[in-house]
Amino acid sequence: MKKTIINYLFLLSFIVLSCKPKQNMVYMSDNQMEEQIVQAKFKGLNIQEGDVLLILVSAMDENAVKPFNLNTINKVGSETATGLNQYVQPSEYLVDEYGNINFPVLGNVYTKGLSKVQLKDHLESLLKKYLTDPLVTINLKNFNVSVLGEVKVPGQKESTTQKLNIFQALSLAGDMTDFGDRKKVKLIRTGDNGLEQVINLDLSRSDIVSSPYYYMKQNDVLYVEPDRNKQVQANSNPNRGLTFQIIATALGVATLIFSLTR
């Protein structure tokens, strides 16, 4: 009887210890939030090969600006003294493998590596040859990131804002699962030289907000590694946990019956 109870208590202790609180579940958990941490400055995005740019050119002379906008549409029902009032939609330009866009009248314009502000200034300077006080508006159409691994809704995500940080990207994927390791997150990013970089990030550290990789860039990939518990579970018998429960229950019942029959 005594030996049976000891065995039962040993098994019960093993089960309790195996259910210890899970680690690496809290973001920025290094208890340094009271210290002053400088947040990374958002510097905007650099244009990459394969980007789709939405560009609109405007000027005082509506007729002179027409050749520089591909999507000039007559607005029905609003005639003016000069004819139909015209509504102009931004035109789409694909950045080709050489980093160029094919712009009306101007021809190939190199854009790769430039920020939107730099490209805006460059186009306006080129258009001054044809227009008086041209104004160029540029937006990026395809701001997409991919979030994979231990997240609830993995896949490619489209952001409505280009100022997207790591935590906002994770929220687009429904946040990490309980098995995601916040200390082991990989960021895969294509550099200006066309080569892919793999950066290891620790989201349990509060100074992640000052990292140069805090803000996402278009076509970035975030991969959340599974924690050790998930890796062990994946490499073990999926029925092992149930087996432990059955054994523990059986021993408990046997011990109770034995003690009642004495």
N, C-alpha and C positions, 0 to 999 in steps of 0.2 A: 504493500500500500504506500509506504513512505517513498519507495523508489519511483512508483508511478507518479506520485504528486510532484516529485522533484523533476522528472522528465517533462511533465506537463508545464510546470513553471518555467523550465528552460526554453521550451518551444514558444510559450507565450511571450517571454522576454525577447526572443529573437524576432518575433512578429512585430512587437512594439517598437523595437529599435530600427527595424527596417522601414517603419513608417515615420521616420524623423522628418521635420519640416524641410521642404525642398528649397535649395539654394538657387541663386542667380535668377530670381523671379522679379526683382525690383529694378527699375531703371534708376540710374544715378544714385546708387545706394551707398556710396563711400562716405557719407556723413560729412561732406565738405560744402554743403549748400550754404552754410552761414558765411563762408569765405566769399570775398568778392571775386567773381569769375567774369572775365571779359568775353562777351559773346562774339562769335565770328561775324565779320561784316559781309553782307551779301554784295558781291561785286558784279552781279549780272552774269549772263551766259555768253559763251563764245559760240559762234556759228560753226556747225559741223557738216561734214558731207552727209547728204541724205536728208537734211532739214528742209522743211517746206516753209518759206517765208511769205507772209501776207504784207504786201507793200502797196501804199496808196500815195500818189503824187498829187498835190494841189497847188494852185497859184491863182492870182487875181484874174488872169485871162483864161476863162474856161475852155475856149476853143484851142488855145495854144497848148493846153495841158493834155488834151485828148489823146494824142499819140503815145503818151507815156503811161496810160492806164488801159489795160486790156478789157476791163469789165465796165464800160460806160453804158448805163441803162437809162432809157427815157422814162421819166416818171409820169405815168398816165394821170390825167385829171388835174394837172397843175400847170397849165399853160401860162407863159409870161409874155411880155411884149417882144421878147427875142425868140419866142418859140417854146418848145417843151423844156421844162425844167429838168435838169439831168442829175441823176443820182449815181454816184460812182462807188462801186464796191472794190475793196482791195483785191489785187491780182495775186495769184499764187505763183511762186517761183521755186523750183526745186534746185537745191545746191548739188551740182553734179560731182562726179568722182575727182574732178580737178579743182573743186572748190569754187566754181563759177556759177553765176546765174545768167541767163540770157535775157537781158533787159531791152525793152523796145528802144530803138534809135541808138542807144549807147552800146549795144552788143554785149559781149561777155564782160561781166564785172566780177572781180575776185572778192569773195566774201569769207572764206574759211578762216577761222581764228579771230575774226573781228567781233566786237560786241555790237549790239543793235545800235548803240549811240555812234560808234565809229562808222558803221555802214551808213547810217543816216547822214552823217556829216559828209562822207565821201560821195554819196549819190547827189546830195544837194550841191556840192561843189561842181560836179560834172554837169548837172542840169542847168546851172547858171549860164551856160553857153547858149541855151535855148529859151529859158524862162526867166522872168523877173521875180525875184524873191520866192523861189520854189520851197515847198514844205513837204518833207517825206515822213510818212508814218510807217513803222515796221513792227510787226508782231510775229511770233513764232507759232505756227499752227500745231506742230506735232510734239508737244512736250509730254513724252512718255517715259516711265521708268518701270522696271520689272522687280517684283519682290517675290522671292522664292524661299523654299525651305520650311522651317517650322513657323509658318504663319497660317491664319485661319482661311484666308482666301488668296492663295498664291496666283501669280500671273502678271501680265502687263497691265499697268495702270496709267490712266490719262489724268493729268492734273490740270485744273482750271487756272492755277497760278504757277508762275515760273519761279517764285520764291518759295521753294519746297524744302523743308529740312528733313532729316532722317526720321524723326518721330511722326511727322505728317505723312511721309511715305509709308511707314508701317501701319498707320491708321487707315490708309487706303486699302490695305490688305487685311483689315480686321484685327490688327495687332498680332503679337506672337501667340503661339499656343503655350500651354503650360510646360511643354517640353523644350521650348526655345531657350537657348543659352545666351543670355544678354551680354556675356563676356566674349562671345565668339560670333561676331557678325562680320561678314566679308562684303566689301564694296568693290565691285568690278567696274572700272571706268576706262574709257578710251582716251588716251592722252592726245595732245596736239600733234605728236609725231605718228599717230595712227596705231600705236602699240597699246595693248590692254594692260592696265595696272590692277593688281589685287591688293587691297588695303585691308588689314585686320583692325576692326574697331571694337572697343569695349564700352558698351552702352550702360554698364553699371557705374561708370565714372562720371562725376558731375562736370568734369572739364571737357566732356565731349562737345559741349556747346561752343567751345573756343577752337575746335579742330577745323583745319582747312577743308575737311570733308564733311562738315556738318550740313552744308547745303548740297542738295542733289543737283546733278546736271542731266540734260536730256540723254536718254538711252543708258543711264546708269542701271546697274543690277545690284540689288541687295540680296544676300543669301544668309539666312539665319541657320546656324548649325544646331542640330539636336544636342541636348545635354547628355551626360553620361547615363542617366537612368533610361533614356529612350534608346540609346545605343545598346545597352545591356539587354533591354527588353526585346529589341529587334533581333538579337543574336541568341536568344534563349527560347525555351519551350513556351509558347503562348499560354499553355494551360498550367504553368508552374504556380502562378499565384493562386489559382483555384485549388490546385492540389494541396498547397499549404493550408488553405482555409478548411478543406475537408478533413485533413489530418488533425488540425487543431480542434475542430468541432467533435470529431470522433473520440479524441483523447479526453476532451472535457466530459462528454457523455459517459464514457467508460469509467472515468474517475468518480463521477457522481453516482453511478449505479453500484460501483464497488463499495463506496462509502456507506450507501444505504443498506446494503446486504450484510454488513458486518454486525 
